[in-house]
Amino acid sequence: MCNIIYYSFVLLLSVSVSGFPAVIKNTNETFPFCSRECWGAKPPTDTRFLNTPVPYVIIHHTAIPTACYTTDQCIQDMQSMQNFHNSINWGDIGYNFCVGSDGLAYEGRGWKVVGIHAGNANSQSVGICLIGDWRDDLPPEKQLSTTKSLIAQGVQLGVISSEYKLIGHNQAMATECPGAALFTYLSTWKHFHPGHVEFKPNPKNKKV
């Protein structure tokens, strides 16, 4: 079993593979975190750096693979997604982070690197994918809670703007993602930004 660590927002305990604090202690809220080493990520070949703080957080779902309720299954899903994304020349898993129905946050490209998850929005956002198909059902509460904590950590680290806008993938591109049920729920979150958002291309960070 991989070494699961816990994030908080006060005490720095270790450093992640991306160079940011891997564990920070918050007396009110913690969440389990699985680094790239933890899930056995292959080395990336696309490492364009984000210009931070980013103004957007974009929420996704996978649809396939469906929800993973054990850490072993979520790790398999992370590896499967990275393999597929590498096969289409993305140079790594596309998302900055994923969150499983086991309640763990999984490090994708991490806080520093531009993802490939929402077209022109990539260089202006952190992409967080909730593993599963959330068209008809909501993710478990612990999956949603970890997602909120992960975003809060991004703000604390200065990677995400404190005035960030939260949107679904479907607000930036023509897609069902992040699923109708999840999207409706997201619309009740603080920082949710309604309506379509038009992102202009950034040639400096163009990959796909």
Secondary structure as GFF3:
##gff-version 3
##sequence-region A 1 208
A	DSSP	beta_strand	5	7	.	.	.	ID=ss1
A	DSSP	beta_strand	11	15	.	.	.	ID=ss2
A	DSSP	beta_strand	21	25	.	.	.	ID=ss3
A	DSSP	beta_strand	31	34	.	.	.	ID=ss4
A	DSSP	alpha_helix	36	39	.	.	.	ID=ss5
A	DSSP	beta_strand	54	61	.	.	.	ID=ss6
A	DSSP	alpha_helix	71	87	.	.	.	ID=ss7
A	DSSP	beta_strand	97	99	.	.	.	ID=ss8
A	DSSP	beta_strand	105	107	.	.	.	ID=ss9
A	DSSP	three_ten_helix	119	124	.	.	.	ID=ss10
A	DSSP	beta_strand	125	130	.	.	.	ID=ss11
A	DSSP	alpha_helix	141	156	.	.	.	ID=ss12
A	DSSP	beta_strand	160	168	.	.	.	ID=ss13
A	DSSP	three_ten_helix	169	171	.	.	.	ID=ss14
A	DSSP	alpha_helix	180	186	.	.	.	ID=ss15
A	DSSP	three_ten_helix	203	205	.	.	.	ID=ss16
###
